[in-house]
Amino acid sequence: MESTVAQKLDALKKLQGIDSKLDDIKKVRGALPDEVADLEDEIAGYETRIQKFDDSVKAIKDEIEAAKQGMKESEKLIAKYGEQQMSVRNNREYDAITKEVELQQLDIQIHEKKIKEAEAKIEDKVKGIEETKAMHEDRVKDLESKRAELENIESETTEEVSKLEKDREKALKKIEDRLAASYERLRGNVRNGLAVVPVKRGACGGCFNTVPPQRQADIRDRKKLIVCEHCGRILTDVEDEIVEEKPKKKRTTRKTTAKKKAEK
């Protein structure tokens, strides 16, 4: 059986009430979920940077080890050439061996220079690692604090949120898909999440623009869905302003004034 317009409006009003309560709970959480997510990303970035530093230091140490090994090989060759110089037969052989010794000595100097440069690089890398680790530790502390705060809020609201979400599912089932889609679109387009509002004091409860009297009459009849011509929100009811009657002042006449004077 198709719902009447009045029933649709009541269902939308109920759904809006549920969503507004869920929005209030989200406001209590504030920016904490986003802050936690940002801190997690930042910490992951620091961990990646530290890992890269460690890999870089390892590679430099491997270079140092290779240079030291090269120095040992050169020293062995120098010792070998020294022995050969003792048994040379002519000056040409002696000069050739001497040249080889000099080349090996030059290689040793090159390796020593590479080792010094590599050690300087490691020193810089270690400083970078220490700074990054310090920032990482600070962010981890911030994350723990934010998580604890968020978990505390969630523990207080989990039961309420669960109930509201179940109520929301029930409310949605009473609304046709096309109307529900329009409602969701409206909620996404307005800042305060209010897609369904009443008319208060002759104005839209969402954008506060005046609603003409004839449209107010149509809203009261509840025979068709009326939307605000300014913001597009669905208007469900007209809340009439209650005006308190002021006590009437007694009218003072000339006769009353004259009578009071005579009594005096």
Secondary structure, 3 states (H helix, E strand, C coil): CCCCHHHHHHHHHHHHHHHHHHHHHHHHHCCHHHHHHHHHHHHHHHHHHHHHHHHHHHHHHHHHHHHHHHHHHHHHHHHHHHHHHCCCCCHHHHHHHHHHHHHHHHHHHHHHHHHHHHHHHHHHHHHHHHHHHHHHHHHHHHHHHHHHHHHHHHHHHHHHHHHHHHHHHHHHHCCCHHHHHHHHHHHHHCCCCCCEEEEECCEECCCCCECCHHHHHHHHHCCCCEECCCCCCEEEEEECCCCCCCCCCCCCCHHHHHHHHHHC
